[in-house]
Amino acid sequence: MRYEEIINDTIQAQQGSDTTPVTNTTGSYRKAVSKALEINPNIQTILDYGAGIGYGTDAMREVSQKDVHSYEPSPTKWFKMRKDKPTFTKNTDISGKYDAVISLNVVNVLEPDLRRKVVLDIVSKLNPNGVAIIGSRKYKGTLDIIKTAIPAEEEKAVWVGGKVYQKGYDGSELVDYLKSILPTGYIISKISNICDNAAIIIKQ
């Protein structure tokens, strides 16, 4: 499937992904949006891609005082815990482009084909000179100690409880993965102190 076809395709939520959102990751979102603004102080619009229950969206609005939208394709937990709703629940409804896209601990719960679609969709939402920050869990020290984990076919990936997919990234693996699938025209580098493992993508 060509890049143009992938980014115009409807993305289906990963099985079990609606069980993974947690409430204690707002600090990572605050750090991520602050880093994006450090790279490009002119950022005005931000998309929280895979927003979970939206607490990260709230945190980024508070820190940045910018226009922050949320996209969550599996909003079951959001609707249970909040009275509002995500800005988008379908990727094909996101018609505009953003100065920054933040996606934390999303790629690690996606199986390979869906993960590739999501990454390409994320960068397709960027304005020229836009900044994307993608964060992931690591494998070493986290996924490798989950007692209910069943090894998956993909390296450093497991099924947690047989229902939730988790793929860990250690060292420079996330950057190497992003470089392997993104078309030309992007600068990709590793950053620290966001979540377990994170990378910055800048659209030239």
C-alpha positions as CSV (number, residue, x, y, z in Angstrom):
1,M,0.0,0.0,0.0
2,R,1.4,3.4,-1.0
3,Y,2.0,6.2,1.6
4,E,-0.9,8.3,0.1
5,E,-3.3,5.4,0.5
6,I,-2.2,4.7,4.0
7,I,-2.7,8.2,5.3
8,N,-6.2,8.4,3.7
9,D,-7.3,5.1,5.2
10,T,-9.6,4.8,8.2
11,I,-7.6,3.6,11.2
12,Q,-9.3,0.9,13.4
13,A,-8.5,0.9,17.1
14,Q,-6.2,-1.8,18.4
15,Q,-7.8,-4.7,20.3
16,G,-7.5,-4.0,24.0
17,S,-6.2,-0.5,23.6
18,D,-9.2,1.0,25.4
19,T,-8.0,-0.7,28.6
20,T,-4.5,0.9,28.6
21,P,-5.2,4.7,29.3
22,V,-4.1,5.7,32.8
23,T,-4.4,8.9,34.8
24,N,-0.9,9.5,36.0
25,T,0.9,10.5,32.7
26,T,0.1,14.2,32.7
27,G,3.7,15.0,33.6
28,S,5.0,13.4,30.4
29,Y,2.5,15.5,28.4
30,R,3.6,18.7,30.1
31,K,7.2,17.9,29.3
32,A,6.4,16.9,25.7
33,V,4.5,20.1,24.8
34,S,7.1,22.2,26.6
35,K,9.8,20.6,24.4
36,A,7.8,21.1,21.2
37,L,7.4,24.8,22.1
38,E,11.2,25.0,22.8
39,I,11.9,23.7,19.3
40,N,9.3,26.0,17.7
41,P,8.0,28.9,19.8
42,N,5.5,29.8,17.1
43,I,3.4,26.7,17.6
44,Q,-0.3,27.6,17.8
45,T,-2.2,24.3,17.2
46,I,-1.5,20.9,18.8
47,L,-3.0,17.5,18.3
48,D,-3.0,14.9,21.1
49,Y,-3.0,11.7,19.0
50,G,-4.3,8.7,20.9
51,A,-5.5,10.8,23.7
52,G,-6.8,8.0,26.0
53,I,-9.0,9.7,28.6
54,G,-7.8,13.2,27.7
55,Y,-6.0,14.1,30.8
56,G,-2.9,14.7,28.7
57,T,-4.9,17.0,26.4
58,D,-6.0,19.0,29.5
59,A,-2.4,19.2,30.8
60,M,-1.1,20.5,27.4
61,R,-3.8,23.1,27.2
62,E,-2.9,24.3,30.6
63,V,0.8,24.5,30.0
64,S,0.8,25.8,26.5
65,Q,-2.2,28.1,26.4
66,K,-2.6,26.9,22.8
67,D,-5.4,25.4,20.8
68,V,-5.1,21.6,21.7
69,H,-7.3,19.1,20.0
70,S,-7.7,15.4,20.9
71,Y,-8.0,12.3,18.8
72,E,-9.0,9.0,20.5
73,P,-10.3,6.1,18.3
74,S,-11.4,4.0,21.2
75,P,-13.1,6.5,23.6
76,T,-14.9,4.0,25.9
77,K,-12.9,4.9,29.0
78,W,-13.1,8.6,28.1
79,F,-16.9,8.5,28.1
80,K,-17.0,6.7,31.4
81,M,-14.7,9.2,33.2
82,R,-15.6,12.5,31.6
83,K,-18.7,14.5,30.6
84,D,-17.1,16.0,27.4
85,K,-15.8,14.1,24.3
86,P,-12.7,14.0,22.2
87,T,-12.4,16.4,19.4
88,F,-12.1,13.5,17.0
89,T,-12.8,9.8,17.2
90,K,-12.0,9.0,13.5
91,N,-8.7,9.9,11.9
92,T,-10.4,10.7,8.6
93,D,-12.4,13.5,10.3
94,I,-9.1,15.3,11.1
95,S,-9.0,17.6,8.1
96,G,-6.6,20.3,9.3
97,K,-2.9,20.3,9.9
98,Y,-1.1,21.0,13.2
99,D,2.0,22.7,14.3
100,A,2.6,19.9,16.8
101,V,1.4,16.4,17.2
102,I,2.0,14.6,20.5
103,S,1.5,10.9,20.8
104,L,2.7,9.2,24.0
105,N,2.6,5.5,24.8
106,V,0.4,4.7,21.8
107,V,2.8,3.1,19.3
108,N,3.8,0.5,21.9
109,V,0.2,-0.9,22.2
110,L,-0.2,-1.4,18.4
111,E,0.6,-4.4,16.3
112,P,3.1,-3.8,13.4
113,D,0.8,-3.1,10.5
114,L,-1.4,-0.7,12.5
115,R,1.6,0.9,14.1
116,R,3.0,1.8,10.7
117,K,-0.3,3.3,9.6
118,V,-0.5,5.3,12.8
119,V,3.0,6.8,12.5
120,L,2.4,7.7,8.9
121,D,-0.9,9.3,9.8
122,I,0.7,11.3,12.6
123,V,3.3,12.9,10.3
124,S,0.6,13.5,7.7
125,K,-1.1,15.8,10.2
126,L,1.9,18.1,10.5
127,N,2.3,21.6,9.0
128,P,5.6,22.4,7.3
129,N,8.2,22.8,10.0
130,G,5.8,21.0,12.3
131,V,7.0,19.0,15.3
132,A,5.8,15.5,16.3
133,I,6.8,13.8,19.6
134,I,6.2,10.1,19.8
135,G,6.8,8.4,23.1
136,S,6.9,4.7,24.0
137,R,7.4,2.3,26.8
138,K,10.7,0.5,27.0
139,Y,11.1,-3.3,27.1
140,K,13.9,-3.7,29.5
141,G,12.8,-3.3,33.1
142,T,9.1,-3.0,32.3
143,L,7.5,-5.3,29.8
144,D,10.0,-8.1,30.6
145,I,8.7,-8.4,34.2
146,I,5.0,-8.5,33.5
147,K,4.0,-11.9,34.9
148,T,0.9,-12.3,32.6
149,A,2.8,-11.5,29.5
150,I,2.8,-14.0,26.6
151,P,5.6,-13.5,24.0
152,A,4.3,-12.2,20.7
153,E,5.8,-13.0,17.3
154,E,7.4,-9.6,17.0
155,E,10.7,-9.1,18.8
156,K,10.4,-7.4,22.3
157,A,6.6,-7.7,22.1
158,V,4.2,-9.4,24.4
159,W,0.5,-10.0,24.9
160,V,-0.4,-8.9,28.4
161,G,-3.2,-11.0,29.8
162,G,-3.6,-12.4,26.4
163,K,-5.5,-9.3,25.3
164,V,-3.3,-6.2,25.3
165,Y,-0.4,-5.9,22.9
166,Q,2.8,-4.2,24.1
167,K,6.0,-3.6,22.1
168,G,9.0,-2.2,24.0
169,Y,11.7,0.1,22.6
170,D,15.1,0.3,24.2
171,G,18.0,2.6,23.4
172,S,17.8,4.1,19.9
173,E,15.3,1.4,18.6
174,L,12.4,3.8,18.4
175,V,14.4,6.3,16.3
176,D,15.7,3.5,14.1
177,Y,12.1,2.3,13.6
178,L,10.8,5.7,12.6
179,K,13.6,6.3,10.2
180,S,12.9,2.9,8.5
181,I,9.3,3.7,7.7
182,L,9.0,7.5,7.2
183,P,9.5,9.0,3.7
184,T,12.2,11.6,3.1
185,G,11.8,15.1,4.5
186,Y,11.8,14.5,8.2
187,I,14.5,15.0,10.9
188,I,14.3,12.3,13.6
189,S,16.2,12.3,16.8
190,K,15.9,10.8,20.3
191,I,15.0,12.8,23.3
192,S,15.0,12.0,27.0
193,N,12.9,12.8,30.1
194,I,9.6,12.6,28.4
195,C,8.5,9.0,29.0
196,D,10.4,5.7,28.8
197,N,11.6,6.3,25.3
198,A,10.7,9.2,23.0
199,A,11.6,10.7,19.6
200,I,11.1,14.0,17.9
201,I,10.2,14.3,14.3
202,I,10.5,17.6,12.5
203,K,8.8,18.0,9.1
204,Q,11.0,20.0,6.8
